[in-house]
Amino acid sequence: MDVGLKGSVDVEDHKDLKKLNVLYLNEIETIDASVFLQSTLNSFPSLKTLDLTENNFNRTVIVRDLHNLTNLEELKLGKSKLHISFLQNVATISSLKHLSMIDCEFNGFSHDQGPIVFKNLESLIMDYVTLDNSFSKIFTPITSLKQLSLSGCRLNDTLYDQGVCEMVHLQKLYIDSNNLWGTLPSCLANLTSLQQLYISSNQIMGNISLSPLKDLTSLKVLHISNNLFQIPISLNSFFNLSNLKDFESENNQLYVETMSDSLIPKFQLNFITLSGYGNVGAYPKFLYHQHDLQNVYLSHINLGGNFPYWLLYSNTQLQTLHLVNNSLSGTFQMSFEANLNLTTLDVSFNFFHGQILKDIGAKLPNLMSLNMSRNGFNGSLPSSLVI
């Protein structure tokens, strides 16, 4: 059973709901929601999910009965005003597994009070909470965590200083859009269960080939855009990551690295984004071994050569292909086989010339967006593109 309560609430009307396991208490109209909560929690001993989004727990009133919620597994506090004393008492709920505090406003943080300790938490989401400090100075490393999300928290220092290396059971780590700097710590290799890593939009530096990322063999998603990395266009350091499906790197430095033609990647990507600065020349060779691509973004990297008709032929599920602002040239050739899934094609700002393929509409029958501007095409628009 679940009940949603919003606004002015008389809890006496609901005190007999002893078997209630889901309760929504959003935007409680009291001076301080802590006062209201203090008198109501004992009425719902079977709660498993409690949603307290958009409330005011900003005063120092302590909700001492939180530890009595022995069945509570999920607590949502998004967009609320929280005093640190309230959060300390949340940590006493031993059954709590999932805690969400997106866009909360905190008061009362002090290093003198000691770090907050969660023992059994599996998921902690604190996106856009202004911490202005190291995560590990506020929380004792939560070794039970499987998901940690700290996007846009204004974290400083290095990734090592956040204490993530001690959370060895992490499967998902979102720590993008912060002020992290330095190189990736070698201890990151301890996170052998990590499947998703988002560290984009920081100031992390170093050659990605020398980083511990190559040892994270469980990785499925890796987003490292908008940092200060040096990245070989070959991606050879990731060739052993057989589970990798989604790789995104924008606005990092790309360079060409000599490697053996006999090396074949173990991964089969669905999504690839490689853009930044550097003169990469020919298409990276790992692309010739990909067959499951759905979205490809290879823009602004001075890529040379002809249109990669082979990419469409080898990847029949391809939906999006962006090759914007490169040095591609020649006539616009297309494979003889139709690609039924491509909906978006952008080859603008290149050096293609000649007439547009007459049967391009037949080759790409489901195309919804086509950008071929800033090239050297001539002639009329093919009738196969006209509806």
Buried (B, 14 or more C-beta within 10 A) or exposed (E): EEEEBEEEBEBEEBEEBEEBBBBBBBBBEEEBBBBBBBEBBEBBBBBBBBBBBBBBBBBEBBBEBBBEBEEBBBBBBBBBBBBBBBBBBBBBBEBBBBBBBBBBBBBBBEEEEEBBEBEEBBBBBBBBBBBEBBBBBBBBBBBEBBBBBBBBBBBBBBBBBBBBBBBBBBBBBBBBBBEBBBBBBEBBBBBEBBBBBBBBBBEBBBBBBEBBBBBBBBBBBBBBBBBBBBBBBBBBBBBEBEBBBBBBBBBBBBBBBEEEEEEEBEBBBBBBBBBBEBEBBEBBBBBEBBEBBBBBBBBBBBBBEBBBBEBBBBBBBBBBBBBBBBBBBEEBEBBEEBBEBBBBBBBBBBEBEBEBBBBBBEBBEEBEEBBBEBBEBEEEEBEBBEE
